[in-house]
Amino acid sequence: MANKKNPLIDTFFKNSGTKTKGKKTKKTSLYVLLIFIAIQLSPVLFINSTYDYFIGQGMEPDTAQAATSGWLIFLAMGIGFAIALIVVFRDKKFFDIWKGKKLGIGWAILWGFFGFLLLIIGQSLAALIELAIGIDPGSENTSNLVSIAEVVPAAIFAVVLFGPVMEELVFRRVIFGSMIQTTNFWIATAVSALVFAAVHLEFTHLLLYFTTGLILAFLYQKTKRILTPIIAHILLNGYVMLIQLNMDKINRFIERMEQLEQIQFITQIFFR
């Protein structure tokens, strides 16, 4: 008896690679999506038991809640990350979606660092535009992750390493990489950015996510290597986490510099 095809899945993944349109690559894309969905949903199954455990250890409710979120995020993303890499590297054709020659590894890495600078500039401009149209700056999602990382430092690995790699595999390779075969760069970028914002539950900052997705998609198309947007994404998340975790120290440093400037100003008045 012939196997029935799912028309929705077949349509979405029919062009998941230009050099291969085999069933293995289609299945790999689907598996990566399923793994990513499992990462998002699986912690829900263990929230109550994990929270009760930390409460039983004498933690305050707020601290226990942060510890629960931190460890579940770390474990879910870490396990999902490992499984996804095994699935992806078993399919040697998974990343063969571009025509033409890929950029060399060295140049791809350099473009990753350059892409990080582009992300900083792009997000800064997007934030200014959002502020001009009345959207409050700052991300609630980022703020929550920083609070969690202060209680569970291991969660930093999930935010800086596991998360960026998984998101690039899903949003750049599977969604953007599949759609660009049948649409154009802008449509593929818009759809991947919209889904990216939906996953983070922050439609208010859609412009920020679109700008980020636009730059990462450009890096992927430019180098034809997923390594480049992964590097840029890791550096961005690492930079944001580093700044946020040390915000108190940064503010104290700024206050001291302002005090020094005031002292210098007063000194110049009396001793000029």
DRENMAR-415341 format. One record per residue (C-alpha): x, y, z; residue number from 1; chain. Coordinates in steps of 0.05 Angstrom, whole numbers. Layout:
N
REC       u       v       w  num  chaine
REC       X       Y       Z  NUM       A
...
This chain:
272
REC       u       v       w  num  chaine
REC       0       0       0    1       A
REC      29      67     -21    2       A
REC      49     116      34    3       A
REC       6     179      36    4       A
REC      43     245      34    5       A
REC      26     304      79    6       A
REC      15     361      30    7       A
REC      32     416      81    8       A
REC      98     385     101    9       A
REC     116     365      30   10       A
REC     102     436       4   11       A
REC     143     469      59   12       A
REC     203     422      53   13       A
REC     202     405     -20   14       A
REC     259     455     -33   15       A
REC     297     446      31   16       A
REC     360     435     -11   17       A
REC     380     453     -81   18       A
REC     430     396     -90   19       A
REC     387     344     -58   20       A
REC     312     337     -52   21       A
REC     316     269     -20   22       A
REC     272     245      36   23       A
REC     331     245      85   24       A
REC     340     320      82   25       A
REC     266     333      88   26       A
REC     263     289     149   27       A
REC     324     324     179   28       A
REC     290     391     173   29       A
REC     227     363     205   30       A
REC     267     331     261   31       A
REC     303     396     277   32       A
REC     236     432     281   33       A
REC     207     378     327   34       A
REC     269     380     372   35       A
REC     262     456     377   36       A
REC     188     450     395   37       A
REC     204     397     447   38       A
REC     256     444     478   39       A
REC     203     498     485   40       A
REC     149     453     513   41       A
REC     183     398     553   42       A
REC     201     440     614   43       A
REC     127     448     629   44       A
REC     124     375     648   45       A
REC     175     384     704   46       A
REC     159     453     732   47       A
REC     118     432     792   48       A
REC     164     376     815   49       A
REC     227     417     805   50       A
REC     197     477     841   51       A
REC     175     434     900   52       A
REC     246     405     904   53       A
REC     278     474     911   54       A
REC     225     497     960   55       A
REC     242     434    1000   56       A
REC     315     457    1000   57       A
REC     294     519    1038   58       A
REC     294     569     980   59       A
REC     250     630     979   60       A
REC     193     625     928   61       A
REC     223     676     880   62       A
REC     292     643     883   63       A
REC     261     573     875   64       A
REC     222     598     814   65       A
REC     286     626     782   66       A
REC     325     562     799   67       A
REC     269     520     768   68       A
REC     269     560     704   69       A
REC     345     562     700   70       A
REC     358     488     708   71       A
REC     300     467     663   72       A
REC     323     515     608   73       A
REC     394     490     614   74       A
REC     376     416     613   75       A
REC     323     422     558   76       A
REC     367     463     513   77       A
REC     429     423     527   78       A
REC     396     356     512   79       A
REC     360     384     451   80       A
REC     425     416     427   81       A
REC     462     350     430   82       A
REC     407     311     395   83       A
REC     400     364     341   84       A
REC     474     362     325   85       A
REC     472     286     319   86       A
REC     412     290     272   87       A
REC     442     346     230   88       A
REC     512     316     221   89       A
REC     483     249     200   90       A
REC     455     285     139   91       A
REC     515     308      98   92       A
REC     470     344      48   93       A
REC     430     383     100   94       A
REC     467     449      88   95       A
REC     473     443      12   96       A
REC     417     492      -4   97       A
REC     458     545     -42   98       A
REC     482     549    -113   99       A
REC     554     569    -122  100       A
REC     616     561     -79  101       A
REC     614     571      -4  102       A
REC     660     622      27  103       A
REC     722     593      60  104       A
REC     719     576     134  105       A
REC     767     632     152  106       A
REC     727     685     116  107       A
REC     662     656     143  108       A
REC     689     665     214  109       A
REC     711     736     200  110       A
REC     643     752     171  111       A
REC     614     725     236  112       A
REC     652     777     277  113       A
REC     634     831     227  114       A
REC     562     808     230  115       A
REC     563     818     305  116       A
REC     581     891     294  117       A
REC     525     896     243  118       A
REC     476     867     294  119       A
REC     497     919     346  120       A
REC     488     976     297  121       A
REC     423     948     269  122       A
REC     392     935     336  123       A
REC     412    1004     361  124       A
REC     379    1037     301  125       A
REC     317     994     309  126       A
REC     313    1011     383  127       A
REC     317    1086     367  128       A
REC     260    1079     317  129       A
REC     218    1040     367  130       A
REC     231    1093     419  131       A
REC     211    1148     370  132       A
REC     143    1115     357  133       A
REC     130    1105     431  134       A
REC     154    1033     444  135       A
REC     189    1026     511  136       A
REC     261    1003     504  137       A
REC     285     938     535  138       A
REC     264     866     528  139       A
REC     224     831     582  140       A
REC     250     765     556  141       A
REC     322     787     564  142       A
REC     308     815     633  143       A
REC     278     749     656  144       A
REC     336     709     628  145       A
REC     387     754     664  146       A
REC     349     746     730  147       A
REC     350     670     720  148       A
REC     424     670     702  149       A
REC     440     706     767  150       A
REC     411     648     806  151       A
REC     432     591     758  152       A
REC     497     610     722  153       A
REC     492     546     681  154       A
REC     433     578     644  155       A
REC     484     625     612  156       A
REC     506     566     568  157       A
REC     435     558     544  158       A
REC     428     632     528  159       A
REC     496     643     496  160       A
REC     511     576     463  161       A
REC     453     526     459  162       A
REC     400     577     442  163       A
REC     436     613     385  164       A
REC     457     548     351  165       A
REC     386     518     355  166       A
REC     354     583     332  167       A
REC     400     589     272  168       A
REC     386     517     252  169       A
REC     311     530     256  170       A
REC     302     602     233  171       A
REC     359     609     184  172       A
REC     368     538     156  173       A
REC     299     506     161  174       A
REC     251     566     154  175       A
REC     291     619     116  176       A
REC     333     568      78  177       A
REC     271     530      55  178       A
REC     229     590      37  179       A
REC     283     626      -3  180       A
REC     282     569     -53  181       A
REC     211     588     -74  182       A
REC     204     661     -52  183       A
REC     252     720     -48  184       A
REC     300     743       6  185       A
REC     252     793      37  186       A
REC     192     747      44  187       A
REC     236     691      72  188       A
REC     267     739     121  189       A
REC     200     770     142  190       A
REC     169     702     156  191       A
REC     229     676     195  192       A
REC     232     741     235  193       A
REC     157     737     250  194       A
REC     163     666     275  195       A
REC     225     686     315  196       A
REC     185     742     350  197       A
REC     127     694     362  198       A
REC     172     643     396  199       A
REC     199     698     442  200       A
REC     128     726     454  201       A
REC     151     797     438  202       A
REC     111     824     380  203       A
REC     121     895     408  204       A
REC     193     891     386  205       A
REC     178     861     318  206       A
REC     222     914     284  207       A
REC     280     894     328  208       A
REC     271     820     312  209       A
REC     262     835     237  210       A
REC     327     875     237  211       A
REC     363     818     272  212       A
REC     334     766     225  213       A
REC     350     809     165  214       A
REC     424     815     184  215       A
REC     431     741     202  216       A
REC     397     720     138  217       A
REC     443     766      98  218       A
REC     503     734     132  219       A
REC     478     665     115  220       A
REC     465     682      43  221       A
REC     531     720      36  222       A
REC     576     664      61  223       A
REC     530     604      47  224       A
REC     553     576     113  225       A
REC     508     570     175  226       A
REC     571     579     217  227       A
REC     572     654     203  228       A
REC     503     673     232  229       A
REC     516     625     289  230       A
REC     580     662     308  231       A
REC     546     730     302  232       A
REC     486     706     343  233       A
REC     530     676     398  234       A
REC     571     739     403  235       A
REC     508     782     407  236       A
REC     477     741     462  237       A
REC     543     737     499  238       A
REC     552     812     494  239       A
REC     482     827     519  240       A
REC     488     777     577  241       A
REC     556     806     597  242       A
REC     529     877     598  243       A
REC     466     860     635  244       A
REC     500     817     688  245       A
REC     549     873     702  246       A
REC     501     932     697  247       A
REC     509     952     770  248       A
REC     585     955     762  249       A
REC     578     995     697  250       A
REC     531    1045     731  251       A
REC     579    1053     789  252       A
REC     636    1065     741  253       A
REC     595    1118     704  254       A
REC     578    1152     770  255       A
REC     652    1154     789  256       A
REC     671    1183     722  257       A
REC     618    1237     730  258       A
REC     643    1253     799  259       A
REC     714    1259     772  260       A
REC     691    1306     718  261       A
REC     656    1349     770  262       A
REC     719    1350     813  263       A
REC     761    1370     753  264       A
REC     711    1425     735  265       A
REC     713    1454     806  266       A
REC     789    1449     807  267       A
REC     794    1487     741  268       A
REC     750    1543     769  269       A
REC     792    1555     831  270       A
REC     861    1542     803  271       A
REC     859    1569     733  272       A
